[in-house]
Amino acid sequence: MKLEELLMLVKEGENEKIEFKKDFTKDIGKEICAFANSDGGHIIVGVTDEGKIIGYKTAKIKEKISSLLLSVTPVPKISFHEFKIDGKKILVTKVEKSKSLTTLGNIAYIRIGTSKRILTMQEIIESAVERIWITTDKIPTDISTNEIKEKYFNIFSEGRVKKGLKHASKSLLKKLGIILKTNGREVLSFAGALCFLEIPQDYFPFTSVRIKISNEWYRIEGSIFELIEKTIETLYEKMGKFGFVEKTKRADITIFPVRALREAIVNALVHRNYTIESEVFVHFEGRRIRIINPGSFPPGVMPEDPKPVPRNPLLYEIMFQAGYVEKEGSGIKMIFKECEKAGVNVKYILKENFTEVKFEIPEVFSETEIKIINLLKEKPMKSSEIANILGVSKVSALVYINSLLKKGKIKKKGGGKNIVYFLR
């Protein structure tokens, strides 16, 4: 680490990856543990909480910090960087993110914002599942095979036929592990319940999808096939309402690439972590759509280099045979390709227990649109007011206003002559 990097860290101030200490304290062991269980970070000794460089006084400080690691299991990777600024000694301890859950005296800590706290038992379980990649889709439920709905079985069977495979049968469901035998009873596996029940949420409430659109929430329930179709239908309907679908004689043209959105929703449901009792969330925010699912990517796998490591192999196999997913990893490549063609930005944001896919229409505005935006920063206005100030006809003003509506920059309220426009 160079001096310039240190000064940048100090200037940045304390955050989820930076901790200041005036001098050595035994609390540094907890900080190391917390950073190791989060995304890593830097502990800078010799700096006040306010970011003032005062230097530390403790002798043999590196040895003392190293001795704290004797109580840390497993020992995370750390490195020391020493500096002297105007005669004041500074020590930076860089902590790498641990591949295993790290504890100090059998207690696990996590970094939250500018502080640390002890992990709850539920968080420990979730963290362990993420790190050692436990699968749950093959676990037997207590749900009888009599609950299988024919329409979903037919979707699965017809998907197989389209791939050149034979129609599905009960023996196939047993062979795949969709139907299991426990205590003399035939029951559905967890993956089987998600795919073939009418309302799996009656048994597993956290398996639904929640959509937020303009401060309104919609809860989608049903089998995984229904969740995919209903989520896309709801988004498509609302995109049309807010001007993100253009009606033409030949076909509807969506600003957001629906094929990419659909793939992201399928991935969120098929590859999510079902041990985390949280739903999949979809936020429609004008020119931005965010899809958030519990669970991150497997260790060593990144969106830019997807690899065939399905979290839920049985669920993935069912959806593959049904024709909803293709070769593992190819879907993410398609998402990037479709968004590039549509001129839409897409970004994957990976946290330890959650994955977010963000689709965003770039803010590209004409000179007149920028003028309208600046006017609406002052107060909401009618189209006639905007036209008068700009010195253009009302029809011309509406052309630019409708463009801003489609881009999600402004909203309208009221009807007829009383419509007013304001910034989102």
N, C-alpha and C positions, 0 to 999 in steps of 0.2 A: 504494500500500500504506500502511495506517495503522500507527501504533505498536503498537496492540493486536494486529494480525496478526503483526507481527515477534515480539512477546513470546510469542505462541502457538507460533510455529515454533521458537523457542529452547527453550521448555518441552517441546515434543514430542521434541526431541533428534534426533540424526542417524538417518536412515533412507534408504529407497530414493529419496526425493525431497528430502532436506535434507542439505547438506554444510556443516560448519563449517571455517573457516580463521582462524588467529590473525592473519595478515597476508597481503599479496600474495605469491604464488609463481607461477612459470611453470606449475606443475601445474594451475592453474585452467583453462588451455586444455583439458587432458584432461578435467577435470570437466564443462566446458561440452559437449564432444563426447559424453561418456558420457550426460549428461542428455538431449541432443538425440536420441540413438539409443534412448532408453528412453521414459519417459512425461513427460519434462520435470522441472523441479525448481528448487530455490533454493540458491544458494551464498552463505553469510552470512560475510562477512569481519569479523574483530574479535571472534570468539567461539572459545573453546577447545573441544577435542573433548568435554570434559565439560559444555559448555553455559554456561561462565562468560563473562560479557561483560567483555572487557578493552580493546576498541578497537584499531584499527589505526593504524600510524604512517606508512605509505607515502604520499608526496605524489603527486598526480595519478594516483590509483589507477584511476579510470575509463578514462583514456587508456591506461594500461598493459594493462588487461584487454582493451580494444578492439584494441590492437596484436596481442594473441595471436590474434585472430580472422583475421588476415591469412593464417595457415597452415591455417585451417579451411575445408573445402569440402564442400557449400555452406554459407554462413554462416547459422547458425540465428538465429531471432528471439530477442533478449534485451532486457531492460529493467533499468535501475538504479534503486534506491531507497535514499536516504541518510537516516541517522538519527544523532542525538547523544543519548546517555543518560548523565547525570551527567558530561558533558564527554568521554565516550568515543565515538569515531566508529565507526559501523557502516555497512557497505555490503552491500546485498542485490542479487545478480544473479539475476534470474528468467530461466530458460531454457525456451523453448517446445519441445514435441516437434517434431522435424523430419519433413517429409513425404518427404524423401529420406535415404538413408544418409549420415551425416556423418563425415568423416575429418579427422584432424589430422596433417599431414605424411604423407598416404597411409595412415595407420593409423586403424582404427575402434575406438572404445571403447564399452563398455556399462556401465550402472550395475547392480550386483548388491548388494542390501542396502545396507550403508554403505560399500561400496568400488566401485572400477571395475576393469575388466580389458579386455584386447584381445579383440576378437571373433575367433573361429576362422573359417577359410574357409567351413566348412559354415554357420555362423551368419550370415556375410555374405551367402551365397547365399539363405538362408531369409528374411533381413530384406529383401533386394532384391526377392525374389518377392512378399512381402507388400506392399511399398510400390508396386511398379509393376504388380502384379496380373497375373502371368504365368499362362496356362492351359496345362495339360499333357494334358488328356483327349483331344486330337486327335492326339497324337504316335503314330506307328506303332510297334508292337511287332514282335517276330520270331516271333509266334505264328500258325500257320496257321489259316485259317478252318475247316479240318476239325475243329478243337477246339471249335467252337460246339456247345453242348448243346441238344438239341431242346426239352427242358422249359422252359428259360429263354427260348428263342426264342418258344415258344408263349405264355408269360406276357406277353411284349412284344406279340405279335400280337393276343392276346385283349383286352389293354388298349386297343389301338387300336380294335378293333371296338366296344367299349363306349362309346367316344367318338364313334362314328359314322364312323370312318375305315376304310379297306380293310385286309384282312389284310396282314401284313408279308411282304416277299419279299426275295430276295438283292439285287435291283436297288435296293430301298429302302435296304438297309443300306449299299450303295455310295454312294447319293445323299446320305445323311445323314453319311457319313464314318466309319461304324462299320467298314466294310471299306475298306482302302486298298491300293494297288498300289505295291510297292517292289521294284526290281531284278527286275521280271518276275513277282513273286510276290504273291498276294493274302494280306494279313495283317490281323489285328485292330488297331484303334486301342486305346489304353490304356483308354478308356471301354468299348469293346466287350469287352475282356478282363475288366474288372470285372463286367460284366453277364452275359456269355454263357459263361464258362468254368465248369467244375465246381468247381475249387479255384484261383482266381486267386492264392492265397497261395503256391502252389508256385513262382510266378514273382515275386510281389511280397509278401513275408512281412508287411510293415507295413500291409497293407490289411485285416487282421482286426479283430475287436472283442474287447476284454478286459473281463470283468465281475468285479467284486470284491463278494462277499457274505459278511459275517461272517468276514473274514480268509481266505476261500477264493476262488481265482481260477478263472475259466472262460474258455477261449479259443474264440471262435466263428469258424469258417471257412466259406467258400463264396462263391458269387456275391453280388452286392449284394442281390439278392432274398432269398437265404437268410439273409444277415446280419441283415436287418431282421426277418424272421419269427422266427428262432431267438433273437435278442436279446429280443424281446418275450415269447416263450414262456418263456424262462428267468426273466425278471423276474416274469412273472405267476405262475409256479410258486413262486418264492421268496417273493413277496408273500403268497401263500396260506399257506405254511409258517409265516411269521412273524406271521400274523394280520392282514394288510392286505387280505385278500379275504374278504368276508362271503358265505356260501352262503345263498341263498334258494330258494324253490320255483320262482320265475320265472327268475331269472338271478343270476349272481355279481356282487356289487357291490364294486368296488375303491375303496380310499381314495384312491389316486392316480388321476388321470384318464388312462386307458390311451390314449385318442385323442391327448392332448397328448404323452404319452411317446413314442408311435409317431412322431408328427410330428417331435419333437426328434431321434430316432434317425435318421430319414430325412434330415433336414437335416444332421446331423453327418457322414453318409456321402456325401451328394450334394455338399455345399458345402465339404468339408474341403480343406485344402491337401495335395495328394498329393506335392509335392516334399519335404515334411518326412517323414522316415522314422520315423513314430511311429503307433501304432494309435489307434483311437477307444477311450476308456475309459468304462465305466459303473460307478459306485460306488453300491451299495444300502446305506444306512446307517440302517436303521430308519425314522425319520420323514423321511429325506432321501434323495433320489436325485440324483446329479450325473452329467451327460453331458459329456465333455470331448473335443473334437476339435482336431486340428492346423489352424491357420489362423484368422485373425480376420475381421471383417466388412470389406467393401471400403471404401476411403476415402470419408468423407462419409455412410456408411450406418450407422444405429443400429437396435437391436431395436425401439425405440419408433416408428421411422419407416422400416420396411423398404421397399426399392426394388428394382425388377427388374434386379439386376446379378449374375447367377449366375457364380460363380468357374469352374465347369466346364460351359460351355454345352452341349456334346454330351452329357455324362452327364445333365445336367438335362433335355435334350430327350428322351432315351431314357426316363427315369423319368416324365416328364410324359405321354408317349404310352402308357406302360404303366399309367398311372393311379395312380402312387405319390406324385406331387406335383401341386399345383394351380398356379394363377397365382402367379408369384413374389412373395413377401412375404405372401400371404394365410395361409400356414401359421403364421407367427409370431403373427399376430393371433388365429388360432384357438387357439393354445397359451395365450395370455393369457386369452382368453374362457373356455376350458374349465377352467382353474385357478381363475378367479374363481368360476365356478359350483360347483366342488368345495370351495371354501374352502381351497385349497392355494396357498401363496406360490410364485411363480416369479421367478427373477432371472437375467439374462444378465451374465456376468463376462467382459469382453473384455481380453485381453492381446495383445501384438504378434503372437505366433505361435500362440496358442491361444484357443479360445472354450469357455466353460463355461456350461451351463444347469443351474441348481439348482432342484429342486422340493423344497419343504419344508412339512410339516404343522405349523401353528402349535402351540406348546405351550400348550394350554388345559386346565387341570386343575381338578377340583373340590377342595373343602376336604379331603375324605377322601383323595383321591389325593395331595395335597400331604403329608398326614401319613404316608402309606405311603412316599413318596419320601424323606422325612426319616428314617424308620426304616431304610430300606435303605442310607442313607448311612453308617450305623454298621456294619452287617454284613448279609450275605445271610440271608434268613429263609424259613421255610415259611409256607404260608397260615394254618395253625392258630396259629402264633406271632403273626402279624399280627392275626388275628381277636381273640386274647386281649388284646393290648395296646390295640386300638381299642375293645374291649368290644362287638363285633358277632358275628353268627354267621359260621361259616366260609363259608357260601354267599354271604352279603353281601360278605364280604371278597374272594371270588373274582370277584365282579362288577366291583369296582374294580381288582383285579389284572389281569383280562383287558382292561379298558379301557386300562390303562397299557401292556400288551403290544402292543395294536393301535397305540397312539400311538408305539411305539418307544422308550419311556422306560426300560423294564426288560426283562430277559431271564430265562429260566428254565433250570435245569439239573437233570438227573436224571429219574426217572420214578416214577409211582405216589405212594406216601406220602412218598417221599424227594425230591420236587420242591422245590427252593429257588429263590427269586427274588432278583435283584440288579440294581443299576443298570447301564445300558449305559456 
